[in-house]
Amino acid sequence: MAIGGYSGGVAALALAAWMLAGCAGTPARTGSAPPVIPWEQRLTALQAIGSFELDGKVAASDGKQGFSAGLHWRQRDEAATLDLSAPLGFGAAHIEEGPQGLTVTTAQGATLTSSAASQELAATLGFEPPLGSLRYWVLGASDPSFPAQESIDDQQRLAHLEQDGWHVDCEDYALVGAQWLPRRLIVTRQVLRLKLIVNTWRL
């Protein structure tokens, strides 16, 4: 059962509408561009970021069905809290992931843990995303826990990453304080696809 009773047909329609909308409403970059810093130095700084918040949108597809929702993500060291919000409550969920494992609270108020939470999240998105690594990828960095193949742009920012069987593309960046952070992230693994657009960053 998908979170909030989100049906494949409604999910696919919402996903298509959201994809057509693209990045509309994403705020322009602000501030002056910082000096170009060598990638190794930037990577170390990005991996050391323990706390952040972001607001945006997420869309997922397993090649057959799609899901899209608004996203609020709060990271505090190893503990992540994600809130998904979709029209009419379809797909709404509160997700917590940390040292104690995964917990998912559905729109109906049911709280699931461990394998049941993993199954519910996979049923909603079409697959279970690698949240432990995604907390680094969303910052434009590789996960230090796994070997990585990194492609860097001319501003010494992550452009493409291959890690733990996943492909990560950072297609756009925003200047947040003195740091460049991704505004658009696409994560794929065979037919699995996760697209994340960030409207607002807070460090």
C-alpha positions in Angstrom: 0.0 0.0 0.0 1.4 3.4 -0.9 1.7 6.2 1.6 -1.6 8.1 1.6 -3.2 5.7 -0.9 -1.3 7.3 -3.8 -2.4 5.5 -6.9 -0.2 4.9 -9.9 -2.5 6.8 -12.3 -2.8 9.9 -10.1 1.0 9.8 -9.3 1.9 9.6 -13.0 -0.4 12.5 -13.8 1.1 14.6 -11.0 4.6 13.7 -12.0 4.0 14.7 -15.6 2.6 18.0 -14.6 5.5 18.7 -12.3 8.1 17.8 -14.9 6.5 20.2 -17.3 6.6 22.9 -14.7 10.4 22.4 -14.5 12.2 24.9 -12.3 9.6 27.7 -12.4 9.8 29.8 -9.3 13.4 28.8 -8.4 15.0 32.0 -7.0 18.0 33.5 -8.9 21.5 33.3 -7.4 22.4 36.1 -5.1 25.8 37.4 -3.9 29.1 37.8 -5.6 30.8 34.6 -6.9 33.5 33.3 -4.5 37.0 32.5 -5.7 37.4 29.1 -7.3 38.5 26.6 -4.7 40.2 23.3 -5.6 37.8 20.4 -5.6 39.6 18.4 -2.9 39.3 21.3 -0.5 35.6 21.9 -1.4 34.8 18.2 -1.1 36.2 18.1 2.5 34.2 21.2 3.5 31.0 19.8 1.9 31.3 16.4 3.6 31.9 18.2 6.9 28.5 20.0 6.8 26.5 18.4 9.6 23.3 20.5 9.5 21.2 21.9 6.7 17.6 22.5 5.7 16.1 22.7 2.2 12.7 23.2 0.7 11.9 22.0 -2.8 10.3 19.3 -4.8 11.0 15.6 -5.4 9.9 13.3 -8.2 10.6 9.5 -8.4 9.9 6.9 -11.0 10.6 3.2 -11.2 10.1 3.1 -15.0 6.4 2.2 -14.7 4.8 4.5 -12.1 5.7 8.0 -10.8 5.4 10.0 -7.7 5.9 13.7 -7.0 5.6 15.9 -3.9 6.9 19.0 -2.1 9.8 18.3 0.1 11.2 19.8 3.4 14.5 18.2 4.5 16.1 18.9 7.8 19.5 17.3 8.5 21.1 17.3 11.9 24.4 15.3 11.9 23.3 11.7 11.2 19.6 12.3 11.8 17.5 13.3 8.8 13.8 14.4 8.9 11.9 14.6 5.6 8.4 15.8 5.1 6.6 15.0 1.8 3.5 16.9 0.9 1.4 16.3 -2.2 -2.0 17.6 -3.4 -5.0 16.4 -1.4 -2.6 14.6 0.9 -1.8 11.8 -1.5 1.8 10.7 -0.7 2.1 12.9 2.4 4.5 11.4 4.8 6.9 12.2 7.7 10.2 10.3 7.3 13.0 10.0 9.9 16.3 8.3 9.2 19.2 8.0 11.6 21.3 5.7 13.8 18.2 4.1 15.2 17.0 3.2 11.7 14.1 4.4 9.5 10.7 5.5 10.6 7.8 6.5 8.3 4.6 8.1 9.5 1.8 8.0 6.9 -0.9 10.6 6.1 -3.3 8.3 8.1 -1.1 8.7 11.2 0.3 5.1 11.1 4.0 5.0 12.3 6.1 2.2 10.7 9.7 1.3 11.6 12.4 -1.0 10.4 11.5 -3.3 7.4 7.9 -2.1 7.4 9.0 1.5 7.0 11.4 0.5 4.2 8.6 -1.4 2.4 6.2 1.6 2.7 8.8 4.0 1.4 9.6 1.7 -1.5 5.9 1.2 -2.3 5.4 5.0 -2.5 8.5 6.0 -4.5 8.8 2.8 -6.5 12.1 2.1 -4.7 13.9 2.9 -1.5 16.3 5.8 -2.0 19.8 5.6 -0.4 19.1 8.3 2.2 22.4 7.8 3.9 24.3 8.8 0.7 21.7 11.2 -0.5 22.5 13.6 2.4 25.9 14.1 0.8 24.8 14.0 -2.8 22.3 16.8 -2.3 25.2 19.0 -1.1 27.1 18.2 -4.3 29.6 15.8 -2.6 30.3 12.1 -2.7 29.6 9.9 0.3 32.9 9.3 2.1 31.7 5.7 3.0 32.0 4.4 -0.6 34.5 4.7 -3.5 33.5 7.3 -6.0 34.1 8.4 -9.6 33.7 12.2 -9.7 33.5 14.5 -12.7 34.1 18.2 -11.9 33.1 21.3 -13.8 35.3 24.3 -14.5 34.2 25.9 -11.3 35.5 22.9 -9.3 31.9 21.7 -8.5 30.6 18.2 -8.8 29.0 17.7 -12.2 28.6 13.9 -12.3 29.1 11.1 -9.8 29.1 7.3 -9.9 28.9 5.7 -6.5 27.6 2.4 -5.1 25.8 1.6 -8.3 24.1 5.0 -8.6 24.6 7.9 -11.1 24.2 11.4 -9.8 24.0 14.5 -12.0 24.2 18.1 -10.5 22.7 20.2 -13.3 22.6 23.6 -11.6 24.0 25.4 -8.6 23.1 28.3 -6.3 25.4 30.4 -4.2 24.5 30.0 -0.5 26.7 32.2 1.6 30.2 31.4 0.4 29.3 27.9 -0.8 27.9 26.6 -4.1 25.1 24.1 -3.5 23.0 22.1 -6.1 19.6 23.4 -7.1 18.8 20.4 -9.3 19.9 16.8 -8.7 19.1 13.7 -10.8 19.9 10.3 -9.3 19.5 7.2 -11.5 20.1 3.5 -11.2 19.0 1.5 -14.3 15.2 2.4 -14.7 15.1 4.0 -11.2 15.1 7.8 -11.3 14.9 10.4 -8.5 14.8 14.1 -9.4 15.2 16.8 -6.7 14.8 20.6 -7.2 15.8 22.8 -4.3 14.0 26.2 -4.0 15.6 27.3 -0.7 18.8 26.3 1.1 19.6 27.0 4.8 22.9 26.2 6.4 
